[in-house]
């Protein structure tokens, strides 16, 4: 039985893995891949110590750091999916895609997946003009009119990428104000001549033939509907927490985020901690995820030694 099982390979999981190695805890690190959600980003700004870095380069850096410290203490189980955590005598059993693993303590740092658009036509036109990754698919729409759905940081960052090569970018915001994105990011994107933002506007339907041709939108204040011509639709409407492996075991909020004590990242179950985007923390960013994981490891170390 391991002292600790870390599940998830984003910044939180890697930070936890590095600190587990430094504290010489017998640890198993379970992750399908290293990098988390950021791997799809063309540019990540303000990862502390690095003004800008691509998602792929960040993933490589995280993996190199973890492997440099892992040594004899952190058993890296990469390419493996953690499916379920269950309480057993003396600890926990983790059901994985390669068989069960047991540990005294568990840190859940599984992040989440992109929330899908559910309006008519969204499923039909996915990968036929509708996409969830601007950095992956954006260059395919060079010189074309595109729409970004979602006005948080991710939406504005996607718009910034697309403005480099698209004919025009229209961003839809369900609210009247841009309260979910950094003011500096909003200001920089809004300054582009080929950018337009529609507030109090939500998508109603996606239309097309073999591929996307337009989106019907509705203004929530006036009730007016408009059909916007576009060949590309980029969706950035948030994440769904990847917490099914502990559903019914630990307390969660209405969004399936694991409830944690912000002082130490403990969940409602003794022996389970959580860090990163899968928690009910007020803010979700790479730097915050890594910091929360370090905080958790400090607490886990003392907990394990006290058993």
C-alpha positions in Angstrom: 0.0 0.0 0.0 1.3 3.4 -1.0 1.4 6.4 1.4 -0.3 8.6 -1.2 -2.1 8.3 -4.5 -2.1 11.4 -6.7 -4.7 11.3 -9.4 -4.5 13.8 -12.3 -1.6 15.2 -14.3 -2.2 18.9 -14.5 -0.3 21.6 -12.7 -1.9 20.6 -9.4 -1.0 16.9 -9.7 2.6 17.6 -10.8 3.2 20.1 -8.0 1.9 17.5 -5.6 4.1 14.9 -7.1 7.2 17.0 -6.8 6.5 17.8 -3.1 5.6 14.2 -2.4 9.1 13.2 -3.7 10.8 15.9 -1.7 9.0 14.7 1.5 9.9 11.1 0.6 6.4 9.8 0.7 5.8 6.5 -1.0 3.6 7.8 -3.8 1.8 6.6 -6.9 1.1 9.1 -9.6 -1.9 8.2 -11.8 -2.5 10.2 -14.9 -3.5 9.6 -18.5 -1.1 12.4 -19.6 0.8 15.4 -18.2 -0.4 19.0 -18.7 -4.1 19.0 -18.0 -6.4 21.4 -19.8 -3.6 23.8 -20.6 -2.1 21.5 -23.2 -4.6 22.8 -25.8 -3.6 26.5 -25.2 -1.4 28.2 -27.8 -0.1 30.6 -25.2 -0.4 30.7 -21.4 0.5 34.0 -19.9 1.8 34.6 -16.4 2.7 31.1 -15.3 4.8 32.5 -12.4 8.4 32.9 -13.6 7.4 32.6 -17.2 5.7 35.6 -19.0 4.4 33.4 -21.7 4.6 29.7 -22.7 2.7 27.4 -25.0 0.5 24.7 -23.5 2.6 22.0 -25.1 5.8 23.5 -23.7 4.3 23.8 -20.3 3.3 20.2 -20.3 6.9 19.2 -21.3 8.3 21.4 -18.5 5.9 19.9 -15.9 6.8 16.3 -17.0 10.5 17.0 -16.9 10.3 18.6 -13.4 8.3 15.7 -12.1 10.6 13.0 -13.5 13.6 14.9 -12.2 12.3 14.5 -8.7 10.4 11.3 -8.8 13.3 9.0 -8.0 12.5 6.0 -5.8 9.6 7.7 -4.1 7.1 8.6 -6.8 5.9 5.7 -9.0 4.8 7.2 -12.2 1.8 5.4 -13.7 1.3 7.5 -16.9 -1.3 6.5 -19.6 -3.5 5.1 -16.9 -7.0 6.4 -16.0 -8.3 6.5 -12.4 -11.9 5.3 -12.5 -13.1 5.0 -8.9 -11.9 5.6 -5.4 -13.4 3.4 -2.6 -12.7 3.3 1.2 -11.1 0.1 2.5 -9.5 -0.9 5.7 -6.4 1.2 6.3 -6.9 3.5 3.3 -8.4 3.5 -0.2 -8.6 1.4 -3.3 -8.3 3.1 -6.7 -9.8 1.3 -9.6 -7.8 2.1 -12.7 -7.7 1.1 -16.3 -4.7 -1.2 -15.4 -6.1 -2.7 -12.2 -6.5 -1.7 -8.5 -4.1 0.4 -6.6 -4.1 0.9 -2.8 -3.0 4.0 -0.8 -3.4 5.4 2.7 -4.2 8.9 1.4 -5.5 10.2 -1.9 -5.2 13.6 -3.6 -7.8 14.2 -6.4 -6.4 16.7 -9.0 -8.4 15.5 -12.0 -9.5 18.9 -13.3 -12.4 18.8 -15.8 -13.5 18.6 -19.4 -15.0 21.3 -21.6 -18.8 22.0 -21.3 -20.6 21.2 -24.5 -23.0 23.5 -26.3 -26.4 22.0 -26.4 -28.4 24.1 -28.8 -30.0 22.6 -31.9 -27.2 21.9 -34.5 -24.3 21.8 -32.0 -23.9 18.1 -31.9 -24.6 17.8 -35.7 -21.9 20.3 -36.6 -19.2 19.4 -34.0 -15.9 19.0 -36.0 -17.8 20.4 -39.0 -17.2 24.1 -38.1 -18.0 23.9 -34.4 -15.0 23.2 -32.2 -13.8 23.5 -28.6 -10.2 24.3 -29.2 -9.2 27.6 -30.9 -5.4 26.8 -30.7 -6.0 23.4 -32.3 -8.4 24.3 -35.1 -8.2 28.1 -35.4 -5.7 28.2 -38.4 -8.2 26.2 -40.4 -10.5 29.3 -40.4 -8.0 31.8 -41.7 -9.7 34.6 -43.6 -13.2 33.6 -42.5 -15.9 35.0 -40.2 -16.1 33.1 -36.9 -18.0 33.3 -33.6 -16.7 32.7 -30.1 -19.4 31.6 -27.5 -18.4 32.5 -24.0 -16.9 35.7 -22.5 -14.7 34.5 -19.7 -10.9 34.6 -19.9 -10.9 31.5 -22.1 -13.4 33.1 -24.5 -11.4 36.3 -24.9 -8.1 34.4 -25.1 -9.6 32.3 -27.9 -10.8 35.5 -29.6 -7.3 36.9 -29.4 -5.8 33.9 -31.1 -8.4 33.9 -33.9 -8.0 37.6 -34.6 -4.5 36.9 -35.8 -5.8 35.2 -39.0 -9.6 35.3 -39.2 -11.5 37.9 -41.2 -13.8 38.8 -38.2 -14.5 37.5 -34.7 -17.8 38.0 -33.0 -18.0 37.1 -29.3 -21.2 36.2 -27.5 -21.7 37.2 -23.8 -24.8 36.0 -22.0 -24.5 38.8 -19.5 -24.7 42.5 -20.0 -21.1 43.1 -18.6 -17.8 41.3 -19.1 -17.3 40.3 -15.4 -15.7 36.9 -15.9 -12.6 38.0 -17.8 -9.6 40.1 -16.8 -10.1 43.7 -17.6 -6.7 44.0 -19.4 -7.5 41.0 -21.6 -10.9 42.4 -22.5 -9.4 45.8 -23.3 -6.8 44.4 -25.6 -9.2 42.2 -27.6 -11.9 44.9 -27.9 -9.3 47.3 -29.5 -9.2 45.1 -32.7 -11.1 46.6 -35.6 -12.3 43.2 -36.8 -13.7 42.2 -33.4 -17.3 42.6 -32.2 -18.8 41.7 -28.8 -22.6 41.1 -28.4 -23.7 41.4 -24.8 -26.9 39.9 -23.3 -26.8 37.5 -26.3 -27.0 33.7 -26.4 -27.0 31.1 -29.1 -30.3 29.6 -30.2 -29.4 27.4 -33.2 -26.6 26.5 -35.5 -27.3 26.1 -39.2 -25.5 24.8 -42.2 -25.2 22.3 -45.0 -22.3 19.8 -44.7 -20.5 22.5 -42.6 -21.5 25.4 -40.4 -22.9 28.5 -42.2 -24.5 30.5 -39.5 -25.7 30.8 -35.9 -29.1 32.2 -34.8 -28.7 34.3 -31.6 -31.2 35.9 -29.2 -30.9 39.1 -27.3 -32.2 38.4 -23.8 -33.1 42.0 -23.1 -35.1 42.7 -26.3 -36.1 39.2 -27.3 -34.8 39.9 -30.9 -33.3 37.0 -32.8 -30.5 37.5 -35.4 -28.8 35.1 -37.8 -25.0 35.6 -37.9 -23.1 34.3 -40.9 -20.1 32.3 -39.8 -18.1 29.3 -40.9 -16.5 28.6 -37.6 -17.9 28.5 -34.0 -15.5 28.2 -31.1 -17.1 27.3 -27.8 -15.7 28.4 -24.4 -18.5 28.0 -21.9 -16.7 26.5 -19.0 -15.7 23.1 -17.6 -17.3 20.1 -16.1 -15.5 18.7 -13.1 -13.9 15.3 -13.6 -15.0 14.1 -10.2 -17.1 11.0 -11.0 -14.4 8.8 -9.4 -15.4 10.1 -5.9 -19.1 10.9 -6.5 -21.1 9.7 -3.5 -17.9 9.4 -1.5 -17.1 13.0 -0.7 -19.2 16.1 -0.4 -19.6 18.1 -3.6 -21.3 21.3 -4.7 -24.1 21.6 -7.3 -21.5 21.7 -10.0 -19.8 18.5 -8.9 -16.8 20.3 -7.5 -15.3 18.6 -4.5 -15.8 20.7 -1.3 -12.6 21.4 0.4 -11.3 23.2 3.5 -9.3 26.1 1.9 -6.8 26.0 4.8 -5.5 22.6 3.9 -7.5 21.2 0.9 -9.1 18.4 2.9 -12.4 16.9 1.6 -15.2 15.8 3.8 -13.6 12.3 4.0 -10.6 11.8 6.2 -7.7 10.8 4.0 -8.9 12.5 0.8 -7.6 15.8 -0.4 -8.3 17.7 -3.6 -6.6 20.6 -5.5 -7.1 22.5 -8.7 -10.1 23.0 -11.0 -12.1 20.0 -9.6 -12.5 21.7 -6.2 -15.0 24.3 -5.1 -12.3 26.9 -4.8 -13.4 30.4 -5.7 -10.8 30.9 -8.4 -9.4 28.4 -10.9 -6.0 29.1 -12.5 -2.8 27.1 -13.1 -0.9 29.1 -10.4 -3.7 28.6 -7.9 -4.0 24.9 -8.6 -0.3 24.4 -8.1 -0.3 26.4 -4.8 -3.3 24.5 -3.5 -1.6 21.2 -4.2 1.5 22.2 -2.3 -0.7 23.3 0.6 -2.4 19.9 0.5 1.0 18.0 0.4 2.1 19.9 3.5 -1.0 18.7 5.3 -0.9 15.1 3.8 2.7 14.7 5.0 1.8 15.3 8.7 -1.4 13.2 8.3 0.5 10.2 7.0 3.2 10.5 9.6 0.6 10.6 12.3 -1.1 7.3 11.2 
